Amino acid sequence: VGGKQRVSAASATTIVAGSTFYNLNATWTASGLSHFDSPAAGRLRHTGVSPIEFRVRTNFVIEGTSGNAIAVRLKKWDDSAAQFFDFQPTVRPINNLVGGRDVAFFDISSNIILDTNDYLEFQVANNSGNNNVTLELDSSYLIEER
């Protein structure tokens, strides 16, 4: 039970205001879906009939302006409560790597309970200004039953 979302085409996430969260922009491709569907870009929704605990693991590489502090957070829609719940963000600096490829690496693992029609998505914020960021090709996240 679970599924995977992978970035099949990268595109910039526009950051209008610093320290404000925006949905990670990319072309996402879902695969291996069991008791999940993907009703919108980057979103995985639980279609099972009972609450289950899942492990969510990310492998994100985000390109941006060297030295900027980038925050990524998991956001859960709780369908029974009809509201979003935000998880604690993970903050990483954009590293100045050789060759002009300035990126931050996000390997995040979280446990989460999902009920019918609950869904997950990821958001990003630039805590150092309003420079755009790009979630790189083949970045992904995986949901699997715990």
Summary of the structure (lengths in Angstrom):
residues: 146
radius of gyration: 15.1
end to end distance: 9.3
largest distance: 49.4
contacts: 467
relative contact order: 0.35
helix: 0%
strand: 60%
